[in-house]
Amino acid sequence: MQDHPTLKTIFSRKSVRRYSGTAPTREQLTLLVKAGMAAPTAVNKQPWEFIIVTDPAKLELLTQRLPHAKMTAKAGSAIIVLGDKLRQHKGPDADFWITDCSAAIQNILLAAEAMGLGAVWTAAYPDPERVTAVREVLGVTAEHLIPLAVIPVGHPTGEDQPKDKWDPSRVFLNEYGKKLE
Ligand SMILES: Cc1cc2nc3c(=O)[nH]c(=O)nc-3n(C[C@H](O)[C@H](O)[C@H](O)COP(=O)(O)O)c2cc1C
């Protein structure tokens, strides 16, 4: 069962922070965004927009302004996921824009793994400094658009490896506290 190609991709995905320096193609990046837009989204609101960044000068600026995304310039490209608050729910469901965009991010990470590329989720929102940095570097002036994540994408060197996070002690059967095995 674990040999199923989808499961293999899920279990081999890892945060890639070391890149060979060869940039992905425009077609690859567009396909990644297409995978992102295929994510589940509450009431099909699709509260997202995406910026594909391939300009080396802008990648360098993102690298300088985002200390937690220092790998961006070397990756050769990045995909920025923006939440669109004009398309968000009203009332108590308003925060669904974050969960919907997170599902899109995970789809992009899995698609990158399946395509032999490497990627890493680096956070912008809710850190105000990171959000401002992305806004300024990429010209996101509209207040309803919130930079949620910067995803550097490139060719992995192979040094980054998946972590085994399976922990059956965190899983319960039918009732909280009742162990699986
Ligand atoms: C919401 C979120 C924010 C993250 N922000 C960063 C970040 O700013 N920089 C970074 O290098 N990794 C970031 N990561 C990646 C995590 O560090 C990584 O997923 C975690 O260490 C588990 O490793 P793995 O992705 O290889 O399984 C973030 C992950 C998530 C889900």
PDBQT file of the ligand as one rigid body, heavy atoms in Angstrom, charges set to zero:
ROOT
HETATM    1  C1  LIG A 201       3.174  27.311   9.020  1.00  0.00    +0.000 C 
HETATM    2  C2  LIG A 201       4.592  26.904   8.721  1.00  0.00    +0.000 A 
HETATM    3  C3  LIG A 201       5.577  27.861   8.737  1.00  0.00    +0.000 A 
HETATM    4  C4  LIG A 201       6.900  27.517   8.431  1.00  0.00    +0.000 A 
HETATM    5  N1  LIG A 201       7.841  28.510   8.361  1.00  0.00    +0.000 NA
HETATM    6  C5  LIG A 201       9.111  28.183   8.008  1.00  0.00    +0.000 A 
HETATM    7  C6  LIG A 201      10.076  29.217   7.828  1.00  0.00    +0.000 A 
HETATM    8  O1  LIG A 201       9.780  30.417   7.979  1.00  0.00    +0.000 OA
HETATM    9  N2  LIG A 201      11.328  28.859   7.447  1.00  0.00    +0.000 N 
HETATM   10  C7  LIG A 201      11.679  27.544   7.250  1.00  0.00    +0.000 A 
HETATM   11  O2  LIG A 201      12.844  27.285   6.893  1.00  0.00    +0.000 OA
HETATM   12  N3  LIG A 201      10.778  26.540   7.407  1.00  0.00    +0.000 NA
HETATM   13  C8  LIG A 201       9.507  26.823   7.770  1.00  0.00    +0.000 A 
HETATM   14  N4  LIG A 201       8.568  25.837   7.880  1.00  0.00    +0.000 N 
HETATM   15  C9  LIG A 201       8.939  24.425   7.621  1.00  0.00    +0.000 C 
HETATM   16  C10 LIG A 201       9.065  23.616   8.915  1.00  0.00    +0.000 C 
HETATM   17  O3  LIG A 201      10.207  24.015   9.627  1.00  0.00    +0.000 OA
HETATM   18  C11 LIG A 201       9.112  22.125   8.554  1.00  0.00    +0.000 C 
HETATM   19  O4  LIG A 201       7.922  21.751   7.908  1.00  0.00    +0.000 OA
HETATM   20  C12 LIG A 201       9.290  21.236   9.805  1.00  0.00    +0.000 C 
HETATM   21  O5  LIG A 201      10.563  21.426  10.369  1.00  0.00    +0.000 OA
HETATM   22  C13 LIG A 201       9.116  19.742   9.476  1.00  0.00    +0.000 C 
HETATM   23  O6  LIG A 201      10.064  19.338   8.504  1.00  0.00    +0.000 OA
HETATM   24  P1  LIG A 201       9.619  18.719   7.097  1.00  0.00    +0.000 P 
HETATM   25  O7  LIG A 201       8.814  19.746   6.354  1.00  0.00    +0.000 OA
HETATM   26  O8  LIG A 201      10.906  18.398   6.384  1.00  0.00    +0.000 OA
HETATM   27  O9  LIG A 201       8.791  17.497   7.370  1.00  0.00    +0.000 OA
HETATM   28  C14 LIG A 201       7.238  26.166   8.167  1.00  0.00    +0.000 A 
HETATM   29  C15 LIG A 201       6.234  25.201   8.170  1.00  0.00    +0.000 A 
HETATM   30  C16 LIG A 201       4.924  25.558   8.415  1.00  0.00    +0.000 A 
HETATM   31  C17 LIG A 201       3.845  24.509   8.356  1.00  0.00    +0.000 C 
ENDROOT
TORSDOF 0
